Amino acid sequence: MAHDALQELMDGNLRFREGRATAVNDATLRQELAGGQSPIASVIRCADSRVAPEIVFDQPLGSLFVCGVAGNVPTPEIAQSLEYAVGTLGCGLIVIMGHTYCGAVAHAIAHEPTEGLFSMVNIPYDEEDAHAFNAEQGIPKLMGLSPMIEAKVMSGELQIVAGVYDIESGEFELVAQTRLETATE
């Protein structure tokens, strides 16, 4: 299930990059969604206005359960929202979506904050890899904030991936992931 959802997102990103987007958000879909939601994936995205997962992954309304915060950093509130998406809505995939030209990452590099949200943005010594490193570090942070999410990852019921969306090219590139196969394989 998680593998299929991830493939759908990567295929959608290719359509987006090639200018072949197919997502339709018409009145019929809105009426269907009034009855409930069953997203194929959850996304932690940066609050940056240039990062819109539904567009980047060419997905219609209702396909993604999206949580946004500057620097795409898992917080307790984000973790609790994702517990709802995973536990109640049945999402088997969580995507941590970093991006190039991230103001939160640039702020953390320039100011090295010691408290508040920007202090949670992880920056390596090599600034060139800062966006990827920050997204990748979201995986253990999220699992540390939620025993339920960690247990589902460990049992193979849930996949978490991290990647970086390149604002210029439109490409979403995976940089880290938890195991795709179940723990019993």
C-alpha positions in Angstrom: 0.0 0.0 0.0 2.7 2.5 1.0 4.8 1.5 -2.1 1.8 2.1 -4.4 1.1 5.5 -2.8 4.7 6.5 -3.1 4.8 5.4 -6.8 1.6 7.4 -7.4 3.2 10.5 -5.9 6.4 10.1 -7.9 4.4 9.5 -11.1 2.4 12.6 -10.3 5.6 14.6 -9.8 6.8 13.5 -13.2 3.5 14.6 -14.8 3.8 18.0 -13.0 7.4 18.5 -14.2 6.5 17.6 -17.7 3.4 19.9 -17.8 1.0 17.0 -18.1 -0.9 17.4 -14.8 -4.2 15.4 -14.8 -5.7 16.2 -11.3 -9.3 17.4 -11.6 -11.0 19.2 -8.8 -14.5 19.7 -10.1 -18.0 19.9 -8.4 -18.4 16.1 -8.6 -15.3 15.5 -6.6 -16.2 18.1 -4.0 -19.5 16.5 -3.5 -17.9 13.0 -3.1 -15.5 14.5 -0.6 -18.3 15.9 1.5 -18.9 12.3 2.5 -15.4 11.8 4.0 -11.8 11.5 3.1 -9.4 8.6 2.4 -6.0 10.1 1.5 -3.4 7.9 0.0 -0.6 9.7 1.9 0.2 12.3 4.6 2.7 15.1 4.0 4.7 17.3 6.3 5.5 20.3 4.2 7.1 23.7 4.8 4.7 26.6 5.2 6.4 28.2 2.2 3.8 29.4 -0.4 5.9 27.9 -3.2 5.5 24.3 -1.8 2.0 22.9 -2.6 2.1 19.0 -2.4 -1.3 18.6 -4.2 0.2 20.5 -7.2 3.8 19.1 -7.0 2.5 15.5 -6.9 -0.4 16.2 -9.3 -3.1 15.0 -6.8 -6.7 16.0 -6.5 -8.4 17.2 -3.4 -8.8 14.5 -0.8 -5.7 12.5 -1.9 -3.2 14.1 0.6 -3.5 14.8 4.3 -1.2 17.8 4.5 0.4 19.4 7.6 2.5 22.6 7.2 5.0 24.3 9.4 8.1 26.5 8.6 11.0 24.2 8.0 8.9 21.1 7.6 9.7 20.2 11.2 7.7 17.6 13.1 6.2 19.2 16.2 4.0 17.6 18.8 0.9 19.1 17.0 2.1 17.8 13.6 2.7 14.3 15.2 -0.8 14.3 16.7 -2.4 15.3 13.4 -0.5 12.5 11.6 -1.6 10.0 14.3 -5.1 10.8 13.2 -4.2 10.4 9.5 -2.5 7.1 10.2 -4.8 5.7 12.9 -8.2 6.9 11.8 -7.9 7.6 8.1 -5.5 4.6 7.4 -2.7 6.5 5.7 0.2 4.0 5.2 2.7 6.6 3.9 4.1 9.8 5.4 6.2 12.2 3.3 8.5 14.8 4.9 8.8 17.3 2.1 11.8 19.7 2.3 12.5 22.2 -0.4 15.3 24.3 -1.9 15.5 28.0 -1.1 13.9 27.3 2.3 13.8 30.5 4.4 13.5 28.5 7.6 16.7 26.6 6.8 18.5 29.8 5.7 17.4 31.5 9.0 18.7 28.6 11.1 22.0 28.7 9.3 22.4 32.4 9.6 21.2 32.8 13.2 21.7 29.4 14.9 18.6 29.8 17.1 18.6 27.9 20.4 14.9 28.1 21.1 11.6 28.1 19.3 10.6 26.5 16.0 13.7 27.5 14.1 15.9 25.8 16.7 14.3 22.5 15.6 15.5 22.9 12.0 18.5 20.5 11.7 21.5 21.9 9.8 24.7 20.0 9.0 28.1 21.5 8.9 27.9 21.3 5.0 25.3 23.9 4.1 25.0 22.4 0.6 23.2 19.4 2.1 21.2 21.4 4.6 17.7 20.9 3.0 18.2 17.1 2.6 19.6 16.7 6.0 16.8 18.7 7.6 14.1 16.6 5.8 15.9 13.3 6.6 16.1 14.2 10.3 12.3 14.6 10.4 12.0 10.8 10.3 13.5 10.0 13.7 12.0 13.2 15.2 8.5 12.2 14.1 9.0 8.7 15.4 10.4 10.1 18.7 7.3 12.2 19.1 4.8 9.4 18.5 5.1 5.9 19.9 2.1 5.0 17.8 3.8 6.1 14.5 7.0 4.4 15.6 5.2 1.1 16.3 3.5 1.2 12.9 6.8 1.8 11.2 8.5 -1.0 13.1 5.6 -3.4 12.3 5.8 -2.5 8.6 2.3 -1.0 8.5 3.7 2.6 7.9 6.4 3.9 5.6 8.0 7.3 6.1 10.0 9.0 3.4 11.9 12.2 3.3 12.7 14.2 0.2 13.5 17.6 -1.2 11.4 19.5 -3.8 13.6 21.6 -6.1 11.7 24.8 -6.6 13.4 25.5 -9.9 13.2 22.1 -11.6 10.0 20.9 -10.0 11.6 17.6 -9.1 10.9 15.9 -5.8 13.9 13.7 -4.9 13.8 11.1 -2.1 16.7 11.3 0.3 15.7 8.9 3.1 13.1 6.3 4.0 12.1 3.7 6.5 12.0 0.0 5.4 9.3 -0.8 2.8 9.0 -4.5 3.7 7.4 -5.7 7.0 9.5 -6.7 10.0 8.5 -10.3 9.5 9.9 -10.7 6.0 
